[in-house]
Amino acid sequence: MNSIFNKADNDLIIARINQLTPESKALWGKMTVDQMLKHTEAAVAVAFSEKELKINFLMKILGKLLKNKVFNNDFGKNSPTAPEFVFVDRYDFESSKLALIKQFSRFAAGENSISLTVHPFWGKMTSDDWNKLMWKHMDHHLSQFGV
């Protein structure tokens, strides 16, 4: 599996992000390309302890129970997401794209770049867990937009 922590692999994701245009259309789901950029940037921000998620007790248990299944399989289309990752307005495409690239490229500094070891939903997270989650999440949404 590719690694978000490997500069060459990280650059592969960034190259795919750079293939997006303001006219890119989703192959499934309701998000526009600018909303997807904001959504994925917010998810990355969690790894750096820059975005908090409010998860109730029952959802924390659910996350821990589902973690291995989700992390070891492809993400399903139209999967539910935390309210903090839902963006319904329209956003400036270029600034959203640059913000995501800036955030995602931080992973290439290595496994120690991540500051959050206990995810509010998924529970205890190793660097391998973060790699699986972030790679699969980015791949899922970039595939959603055909890149």
Disulfide bonds with the S-S distance in Angstrom:
none
